[in-house]
Amino acid sequence: MTKSASESQRHGTEIRLTGGTLPPTRPVYHAVGPEYFVGRVLVEEQTVDYWELIEAANKQVDIYNSAEEFFRGFATLPTYVQHLLATYWCQSEINNGGFDQFFFNSTGILAPEAEAGFRAMGLSEVADLLVEAIGRFGGRYPREREERQIAMDSLPSVGTRTFLYTGRRFADLDDRFYSLLPGHAFFQHAEAYAALHRDC
C-alpha cells in the first residue's frame, strides 16, 4: 500500500466495512477527471481514498491462515467490497509475478472470489482467463496454500521463464492477462464499479 491507514484517523474517522454502505470521511476538495477516478471513490458529497477502502477490507480479512478464517472475515464485507478486494489482490500479484506468483502466495486463496469479482465488473474475458488457470488444478481448487503449492509441483512447466527456479506453470496465460488489463485499466474499472455500487 502506498498510503497509511492512519490518514483516516487524522480526519477523525475510522473506516470499518460492516454494512452495505461506507461511512463518509471528509469533504471533496479535489477535482475528479472525466475519464476515471484517480485513486478515489465518491460517496455522495464525501470521498474515501481507494487505498483506504482496500486497507480497511484487508484488516477484516485474513488470507494468511486457514480457509475457514478467510471465509469468516470475507463474509463480513459488502459484496462490492468483496469483489474489489479479491480482484485487487489477484491483479496485483499477477502484474508483479504472473499467475504463478498469485497461486503460490497466500493471496491465491481468493482466486474463485476474484473470478466472480472480475465478472461483476464486466471484465468477463479476464474472468474466463482466471477460470482457465484455476482449471489446471483439477476438479477441486486447493484453498490452503501448502496444498496449492504441492498441486503446482505436479503441473507441467510452460514457457522459458522460471519461478522459484522450478519453472512456470502459467506463463502462457500471463501475456493474455496483461493484454486484457494494460496500464491502469484495472483501476479504471474497479473505481467505477465501487462508485456505482457504493450503496449496495
Secondary structure by P-SEA (a helix, b strand, c coil): ccccccccccccbbbbccccbbbbcccccccccccccccccccccccccaaaaaaaaaaaccccccaaaaaaaaaaccaaaaaaaaaaaaaaaaaaccaaaaaacccccaaaaaaaaaaaacaaaaaaaaaaaaacccccccccaaaaaaaaaaccccccccccccccccccaaaaaaaacccaaaaaaaaaaaaacccc
